[in-house]
Amino acid sequence: MHATLPLLKETDFPPLTRDRLTTLQVNLGYRCNQSCLHCHVNASPRRQEQMDRATVELVLEVLQRQQLQTLDLTGGAPELNRHFPYLVSEASRLGVQVIDRCNLTILEEPGQEDLADFLAEQSVEITASLPCYLPENVDAQRGKGVYRNSLAGLRQLNAKGYGKKDSKLVLNLVYNPGGASLPPPQPVLEEDYRKRLGELGIVFNRLFTITNMPIKRFGSTLISKGIFQDYMQTLRDAHQADNLDGVMCRSLVSIDWQGYVYDCDFNQMLDMPMTLPDSNRPHLQDLLKQDMAGRPIAIADHCYGCTAGQGSSCGGALGNL
């Protein structure tokens, strides 16, 4: 796989500093039941990295000590970590809103028969990957049969009340472009999704459009095709300064499976750790006693992916078209 960080280190991206920390985004491990072409984590069924119980306990301590509002769980498939149920239930007990970044097909895996019930019982907010409403596009990006199993997962969630108007169970979907292009306008695409999935009897709350980042598996593919610099130019040309106020790294920190701290999930994948006083590679333990507000954020050229066009974050478009 081609390394992308050497191509991204030199940057003229504007400096960023943190606001108040509200969200802990935790990667529970890189093992996944899928191997998607756009995956910036390089997750797959072959990966073995998984967060252990001691680190999970530290996550809970940071949530409580820092009085954080949101725990955003990601992977790989976060549900494959055996401590997932414990972390979710304990965080919920603390009054923290839990988000599960679910690939949908995990709901169809052997051993996950009770997953939908558990998520509903804990009122977990689900942010689910569905990069298109057309089967051929989904299967091309994520693997044969993924579209079919994704719809089966969505039907499971709808049956529990997720995505329905009279329910408090939130189900959001995520769109990623199929190649080296920016996402279309989020409101327009959301209506297309709502219409096409509605014809199949499937409902959801919101659609998030997320730009593909030029790192890991997707970045390596760009290099192999000889279009890495072209894609970077697309991102730079579409940069909107107004999006800087809303980028996720201002209020979120990313935690890897070992408990090390990064400014965002993308920096984690590039091994660009957050810099704190007296620590060049901070760990969760450092967050127990740190105020994040005003700290500089580590940047590189991939940051243009978050400010290009309508903007892109873990919560979708930033709203500036």
PyMOL commands that set and color helices and strands:
alter all, ss='L'
color gray80, all
select helices_A, chain A and resi 5-8+53-65+78-80+84-93+105-108+115-121+135-142+146-159+186-198+216-224+228-237+241-246+248-250+265-269+284-287+301-307
alter helices_A, ss='H'
color red, helices_A
select strands_A, chain A and resi 23-27+70-74+97-102+125-129+171-175+206-209+252-255+261-262
alter strands_A, ss='S'
color yellow, strands_A
deselect
rebuild
show_as cartoon
